[in-house]
Amino acid sequence: MTKKIQLIALIIPLSILMVNCSSARKGKSEYVEAKKISYTADVKPIIANSCTPCHMPPQGRKEPFENYEQVKAHITAIIARVKLPQDDRKFMPPVNKKPALTNDQVALLVQWQQQNMPQ
């Protein structure tokens, strides 16, 4: 009789544990959804900080990046230029004017492009 009580005492907590573990997984996805990037919240601050004043009229003498449509139209070139080695003369932003974008900032621009550049 003692062995039956011990067995029941062991089975009940294990049963509760198994039910809780399997129900915790229900409804959860197997992947983590990527953060939604937007121009206004995420991209615009990077452009404003790193591309001003050269790409911001009236001071700017380069392609203007002062709004969503302009940045969207040039995102492929922007990403290409910020990924260049810093000693490349086409690297942006110029080392003597602004600090280089961080890896996270570059990744954010790439992700925004991959998400079809929502405003």
C-alpha positions as CSV (number, residue, x, y, z in Angstrom):
1,M,0.0,0.0,0.0
2,T,2.8,2.4,0.8
3,K,4.3,1.9,-2.7
4,K,1.0,2.8,-4.3
5,I,0.8,6.0,-2.3
6,Q,4.3,6.9,-3.2
7,L,3.6,6.2,-6.8
8,I,0.5,8.4,-6.8
9,A,2.3,11.1,-4.9
10,L,4.9,11.1,-7.8
11,I,2.4,10.8,-10.7
12,I,0.2,13.7,-9.7
13,P,2.9,16.4,-9.7
14,L,4.4,15.0,-12.8
15,S,1.0,15.1,-14.5
16,I,0.5,18.7,-13.5
17,L,3.9,19.6,-14.8
18,M,3.3,17.9,-18.1
19,V,-0.1,19.6,-18.6
20,N,1.4,23.0,-17.9
21,C,4.4,22.5,-20.1
22,S,2.4,21.4,-23.1
23,S,-0.3,24.1,-22.8
24,A,2.3,26.8,-22.5
25,R,3.5,26.0,-26.0
26,K,0.1,26.1,-27.6
27,G,-0.5,29.1,-29.7
28,K,3.2,30.2,-29.7
29,S,5.0,30.5,-33.0
30,E,8.2,28.7,-33.8
31,Y,9.8,31.9,-35.0
32,V,10.3,35.5,-33.7
33,E,8.6,38.1,-35.9
34,A,11.0,40.8,-37.1
35,K,10.5,44.3,-35.8
36,K,8.5,46.5,-38.1
37,I,10.7,49.4,-39.2
38,S,9.2,52.7,-40.4
39,Y,10.8,55.7,-42.1
40,T,9.4,58.2,-39.6
41,A,10.3,56.4,-36.4
42,D,13.5,54.6,-37.3
43,V,15.1,55.7,-40.6
44,K,14.5,59.5,-40.6
45,P,16.5,60.1,-37.3
46,I,19.5,58.2,-38.8
47,I,19.3,60.2,-42.0
48,A,18.8,63.5,-40.2
49,N,21.7,62.9,-37.8
50,S,24.2,61.4,-40.3
51,C,23.4,63.1,-43.6
52,T,22.9,66.7,-42.5
53,P,23.8,69.2,-43.8
54,C,25.2,67.7,-47.1
55,H,22.0,66.1,-48.2
56,M,19.6,68.6,-46.7
57,P,18.8,71.7,-48.8
58,P,19.4,74.6,-48.9
59,Q,23.0,73.9,-47.7
60,G,23.3,70.5,-49.3
61,R,25.0,70.1,-52.6
62,K,24.3,66.4,-53.0
63,E,21.2,64.3,-53.7
64,P,18.6,65.6,-51.2
65,F,17.4,63.2,-48.4
66,E,15.0,65.5,-46.7
67,N,11.9,63.4,-47.0
68,Y,10.5,59.9,-47.2
69,E,10.2,59.8,-51.1
70,Q,13.8,61.0,-51.6
71,V,15.3,58.5,-49.1
72,K,13.2,55.7,-50.5
73,A,14.3,56.5,-54.0
74,H,18.0,56.3,-53.0
75,I,18.0,53.6,-50.3
76,T,20.1,51.1,-52.4
77,A,22.8,53.7,-52.9
78,I,22.7,54.9,-49.3
79,I,23.2,51.3,-48.0
80,A,26.0,50.7,-50.5
81,R,27.8,53.8,-49.5
82,V,27.6,53.3,-45.7
83,K,28.8,49.7,-46.1
84,L,32.0,50.7,-48.0
85,P,35.3,50.6,-46.1
86,Q,35.9,53.9,-44.3
87,D,39.0,54.6,-46.4
88,D,37.1,54.4,-49.6
89,R,36.5,57.9,-51.0
90,K,32.8,57.1,-51.7
91,F,32.2,56.0,-48.0
92,M,29.4,57.9,-46.3
93,P,29.2,59.9,-44.2
94,P,32.6,61.5,-44.8
95,V,34.9,60.5,-41.8
96,N,36.0,64.1,-41.3
97,K,32.4,65.3,-41.0
98,K,30.3,62.7,-39.2
99,P,30.9,59.4,-37.4
100,A,30.2,56.2,-39.4
101,L,26.9,54.5,-38.9
102,T,26.9,51.7,-36.4
103,N,26.3,48.1,-37.6
104,D,22.9,48.3,-36.0
105,Q,22.0,51.4,-37.9
106,V,23.1,49.8,-41.2
107,A,21.2,46.7,-40.4
108,L,18.1,48.8,-39.7
109,L,18.4,50.5,-43.1
110,V,18.7,47.1,-44.7
111,Q,15.8,45.7,-42.8
112,W,13.6,48.7,-43.7
113,Q,14.4,48.1,-47.4
114,Q,13.6,44.4,-47.1
115,Q,10.2,45.3,-45.5
116,N,9.4,47.4,-48.6
117,M,10.2,50.7,-46.9
118,P,7.0,51.6,-45.0
119,Q,6.5,55.2,-44.1
